[in-house]
Amino acid sequence: MHRFRPILLTAAAAILGMIPIAPTVFWGPMAYAIMGGLAVATLLTLVFLPALYVAWFRIGMPHLEPGPEQEPTPSSDERQATELVSLPNIRDRMADEHRCAEPGAELVQAGSR
């Protein structure tokens, strides 16, 4: 749903951009065809295509988030991931790697020998 506005605004800008050439004899039929095609394609993109996707892959209604009285229980994968990862250790290792990767570190070590 977060793509609705950009798609609609882009199509509307293109459709409204065809209005100045629509009344002319030479370009008029092409302008009307482009305007109609963009309008139909936009409706298909915003309405029909998502409905077809939901029907094809049998996607159900989204579940509501649990309220404050219901706390979600983590799955076994989430429990294993939190037990295996320790953030302070990762931060320390990243800081050590950053100190070793400084551009001047190699020169200091080479000059001290």
C-alpha positions, 0 to 999 in steps of 0.5 A: 500500500505504500506504493499507491501514492507514487504510482497514482501521482506518476500516472496522473502527471502523465495523463494531465500532461497529454491534455494540451495536445488532446484537442489537436487534429494530428496528435489528439487521437494519440493523446486520448489513447495514451490517457486511456491506456495509462488510466486503465493500466494504473487501475489494473496495477493498483486493484486487479494485480494485487487481488490476483496475487492474493488469490493466486498465492492464497494469502489470508488476512493479516493477523492483528498484533497482540495487545499488552495482555498477550505477549508473543512467544518467540519461536525456537529459531528466535530463541537460538539466535538470541542465545548465540549472538552477544552484542558486546562481543561483536562490538569489541571485535569490530572495534579491534578490527577497526583499530587494526585497519587504520591506514597509519597502523601499518606505517607505525608497525613498520617504522618501529622495527 
